[in-house]
Amino acid sequence: MKDQDALDPDRSMWDFIAVELRRQRRARGISGAALGRLIGRDRSIVSRIESGHIPMQLDHAEIIDREWGLDRLFTRLVKFAKERKGDEWRLGDLAEQEARASRVRMWEVGLVPGLLQTPAYARAGFSVGLVRDLDAAVNTRLARQAAVFDRDRPPEVSVILNWVVLEQPVGSSEIMREQLAHLLKLGDLPHVNVRVVERSAGVHAGYDGPLHLLTVDSRDIAYADAPHGAGLVTDPAEVQDFEVRYDRIGHIAAPLGPSRAMLQRAMEMYQ
C-alpha cells in the first residue's frame, strides 16, 4: 500500500484526488470514520482511497461534493481521471494483481490463457509476434504462473475456453498434445475448473473478446485484453458488465465432465 509521501499529484490525476480528499477532510476536522459513514463505507475504505490503494468511486464523489458543498469538484476529477488513458489508476499490472487474487475467472476465444500455457506452447505463440527475446518472454510467463499456482493458498481458478482453442494448432502436434494434457492435469486440482464452449453454441457474447475477472482484497476487478486497449477496469459498474458477460458465457459452456471429454478427444486429433 502506498502512503501519502509516495503519491505524486503533479503527474497522476488519481494521486491528486487522493491528496485532495485528505486535505479537504482535514480542513473540515472530519475523521476518516465519519467520512466512511457519509459514503456508506467503513474507515478502512477511506484510508485506502487517501493512500492511493483504491480509486474513489463516482457515487462517493457525488456524495462528498453534495455534503461538503464542493460544486462537483470530486465528481469532475473522477470523470477526468477515468477519461485519461495515460493516467490509469495505479493498480499495477495484470500479473501483480493475479499474484494477489483470491479468485481468478478467465474466458479465452482463440488461445490457451497465459496462466495455463506450457513453456513450449508459450514459446510457439511468442515466436509469431514481435517478441525479440523469446527466453525472457517465456520465463516471465512462467514466473507469472508460479506466482499464482505455487502459493500456499492458491486462488480459485475458473476457466472457460472457446472450442477454437482446442482445434487451433499452436506449434507442432506434440506441443498441442502436451498443452491439452496440461489443461487436463490442471483440471484435476480441487481449486481449478476448466470448461469448454462447444462449436454448436454458435455466436455468443464471448466473441467480444477474452477477459479476466480477479477478486483482490475482496473486491472484483476486470482486465480487458484487446489490441491498443488492454487494461485493468476498476469501476464497479463497468466490472459488473464484464461479470454479466462471463456469466452468460458460463451458461452455455459444457459442464466439467463433457468439457474434460472434449479435451481428451482433442488430444487424439494431434497424434
C-alpha positions in Angstrom: 0.0 0.0 0.0 1.3 3.5 -0.8 1.4 6.3 1.8 0.8 9.9 1.2 4.5 10.6 0.6 4.5 8.1 -2.2 1.7 9.9 -4.1 2.6 12.2 -7.0 -0.3 14.6 -7.5 1.7 16.5 -10.2 1.7 13.5 -12.5 -1.3 11.4 -11.6 -4.9 12.5 -11.5 -5.8 9.7 -9.2 -3.0 10.7 -6.8 -4.3 14.3 -6.9 -7.7 13.0 -5.9 -6.3 11.0 -3.0 -4.3 14.0 -1.7 -7.1 16.5 -2.2 -9.6 14.2 -0.4 -7.3 14.1 2.6 -6.7 17.8 2.6 -10.4 18.6 2.3 -11.3 16.2 5.1 -8.7 17.5 7.5 -9.7 21.1 6.7 -13.2 20.3 8.0 -11.9 18.5 11.0 -13.7 15.3 9.9 -12.3 11.9 10.8 -11.9 9.0 8.4 -14.5 7.1 10.2 -17.0 10.0 9.8 -16.3 10.2 6.1 -16.7 6.5 5.8 -20.2 6.8 7.4 -21.0 9.6 5.0 -20.3 7.5 1.9 -21.7 4.3 3.5 -18.3 2.6 3.9 -16.0 1.8 6.8 -12.9 3.8 7.8 -10.6 1.4 6.0 -12.0 2.3 2.6 -11.4 6.0 3.2 -7.8 5.2 4.3 -7.2 3.1 1.1 -8.6 5.9 -1.1 -6.4 8.5 0.6 -3.3 6.3 0.3 -3.9 5.7 -3.4 -4.6 2.0 -2.9 -8.0 2.1 -4.5 -9.7 4.8 -6.6 -12.5 7.0 -5.5 -15.8 5.8 -6.9 -18.1 8.2 -8.8 -21.0 7.8 -6.5 -18.8 8.5 -3.5 -17.5 11.6 -5.2 -21.1 12.9 -5.8 -22.0 12.4 -2.1 -18.9 14.2 -0.9 -19.4 17.1 -3.3 -23.0 17.5 -2.2 -22.5 17.2 1.5 -19.3 19.4 1.6 -20.7 22.0 -0.9 -17.8 21.5 -3.4 -19.7 22.3 -6.5 -19.0 18.9 -8.2 -15.2 19.1 -7.6 -14.6 15.4 -7.0 -17.2 14.4 -9.4 -15.4 16.2 -12.2 -12.0 15.0 -11.0 -13.1 11.3 -11.0 -14.6 11.7 -14.5 -11.4 13.3 -15.9 -9.3 10.6 -14.3 -11.4 7.9 -15.9 -11.0 9.5 -19.3 -7.3 9.9 -19.2 -5.8 6.8 -20.8 -2.3 7.7 -19.8 -3.2 8.2 -16.2 -4.6 4.8 -15.2 -5.2 4.1 -11.5 -2.1 2.6 -10.1 -3.3 -0.9 -9.6 -0.1 -2.3 -11.0 -0.1 -4.7 -14.0 -2.2 -7.8 -14.5 0.5 -10.2 -13.2 0.8 -8.2 -9.9 -3.0 -8.5 -9.4 -3.1 -12.2 -10.3 -0.4 -12.8 -7.7 -2.7 -11.2 -5.0 -6.0 -12.6 -6.2 -8.1 -15.0 -4.2 -10.2 -15.8 -7.3 -9.5 -15.8 -11.0 -12.0 -16.2 -13.8 -11.0 -16.3 -17.4 -12.6 -16.6 -20.8 -10.5 -17.1 -23.9 -11.6 -17.1 -27.5 -8.7 -18.5 -29.5 -5.7 -19.4 -27.4 -4.9 -21.0 -24.1 -4.7 -18.3 -21.5 -1.2 -17.4 -20.5 -1.6 -18.6 -16.9 -2.3 -22.1 -18.3 0.3 -22.4 -21.1 3.1 -24.9 -21.2 6.6 -23.4 -21.9 6.6 -24.9 -25.4 3.1 -23.5 -26.2 4.1 -20.1 -24.9 7.3 -20.1 -27.0 5.4 -21.1 -30.1 2.9 -18.3 -29.5 5.5 -15.6 -28.8 7.5 -16.7 -31.9 4.9 -15.5 -34.3 4.7 -12.0 -32.8 7.2 -9.2 -32.3 8.9 -10.6 -29.3 12.7 -10.2 -29.6 13.8 -12.2 -26.6 11.8 -15.4 -26.5 13.6 -16.9 -23.5 12.9 -13.8 -21.4 9.2 -13.7 -22.5 8.7 -17.4 -21.7 10.5 -17.0 -18.3 8.3 -14.0 -17.5 5.2 -16.1 -18.3 6.4 -19.0 -16.1 7.1 -16.6 -13.2 3.6 -15.2 -13.6 2.2 -18.8 -13.4 4.3 -19.6 -10.3 3.1 -16.5 -8.5 -0.5 -17.8 -8.9 -0.3 -21.6 -8.6 2.7 -22.1 -6.3 1.3 -20.2 -3.3 0.4 -21.8 0.0 -3.2 -20.8 -0.6 -3.7 -20.6 -4.4 -6.7 -18.8 -5.8 -9.9 -20.4 -7.0 -9.4 -20.5 -10.8 -12.3 -20.9 -13.3 -11.5 -21.1 -17.0 -13.9 -21.2 -19.9 -12.3 -21.9 -23.3 -13.8 -21.5 -26.7 -13.8 -24.7 -28.8 -11.4 -22.9 -31.2 -8.7 -23.1 -28.5 -8.7 -26.9 -28.8 -8.6 -27.0 -32.6 -6.3 -24.1 -33.3 -2.8 -25.6 -33.7 -0.1 -23.6 -31.9 3.3 -25.1 -32.8 3.6 -28.8 -33.5 1.2 -31.6 -32.7 3.5 -32.7 -29.9 3.2 -29.2 -28.4 -0.6 -29.3 -28.6 -0.8 -32.7 -27.0 1.4 -31.6 -24.2 -0.7 -28.4 -23.7 -4.0 -30.3 -23.7 -2.6 -32.8 -21.2 -1.6 -29.9 -19.0 -5.1 -28.5 -19.1 -6.4 -31.9 -18.0 -3.9 -32.0 -15.2 -4.8 -28.6 -14.0 -8.5 -29.5 -14.1 -7.8 -32.3 -11.6 -6.7 -29.7 -9.0 -9.5 -29.0 -6.4 -9.2 -25.3 -6.9 -9.2 -25.3 -10.7 -12.0 -26.0 -13.2 -11.8 -25.9 -17.0 -14.9 -25.8 -19.2 -15.4 -25.5 -22.9 -18.0 -23.8 -25.1 -18.8 -26.1 -27.9 -18.9 -25.2 -31.6 -22.7 -25.8 -31.6 -23.1 -22.8 -29.3 -22.7 -20.5 -32.3 -22.0 -16.8 -32.0 -22.4 -15.5 -28.4 -21.3 -12.8 -26.0 -17.8 -14.3 -25.7 -16.9 -13.2 -29.2 -16.5 -9.6 -27.9 -13.0 -10.8 -26.8 -11.1 -12.5 -24.0 -11.5 -11.3 -20.4 -10.1 -11.8 -16.9 -12.0 -11.2 -13.6 -10.0 -11.1 -10.5 -11.0 -10.9 -6.8 -8.4 -8.9 -5.0 -8.8 -7.8 -1.4 -12.4 -8.9 -1.5 -13.0 -6.6 -4.5 -13.6 -7.6 -8.1 -11.6 -6.0 -10.9 -11.5 -6.9 -14.6 -8.9 -7.0 -17.3 -9.9 -6.4 -20.9 -7.3 -7.8 -23.4 -7.6 -6.1 -26.7 -5.1 -4.5 -29.2 -4.3 -0.9 -28.2 -6.9 -1.0 -25.5 -5.9 -3.6 -22.9 -6.1 -2.5 -19.2 -7.4 -3.1 -15.8 -11.0 -2.0 -15.1 -11.9 -1.0 -11.6 -15.2 0.9 -11.8 -17.9 -1.3 -10.1 -20.5 -0.6 -12.8 -18.0 -1.5 -15.6 -16.7 -4.6 -13.8 -20.3 -5.7 -13.4 -20.7 -5.6 -17.2 -17.7 -8.0 -17.5 -19.3 -10.3 -14.9 -22.6 -10.4 -16.7 -20.8 -11.3 -19.9 -18.7 -14.0 -18.1 -21.9 -15.4 -16.6 -23.6 -15.5 -20.0 -20.7 -17.4 -21.4 -20.8 -19.8 -18.4 -24.4 -20.5 -19.0 -23.7 -22.0 -22.4 -20.4 -23.7 -21.5 -20.4 -27.5 -21.2 -20.2 -29.0 -17.7 -16.9 -30.2 -16.3 -17.3 -33.9 -17.4 -18.2 -33.2 -21.0 -15.6 -30.5 -21.2 -12.9 -32.9 -20.0 -14.1 -35.4 -22.6 -13.7 -32.7 -25.3 -10.1 -32.1 -24.2 -9.3 -35.8 -24.4 -10.8 -36.1 -27.8 -8.9 -33.0 -29.0 -5.6 -34.7 -27.8 -6.4 -37.6 -30.2 -6.5 -35.1 -33.1 -2.8 -34.3 -32.6 -1.5 -37.9 -32.9 
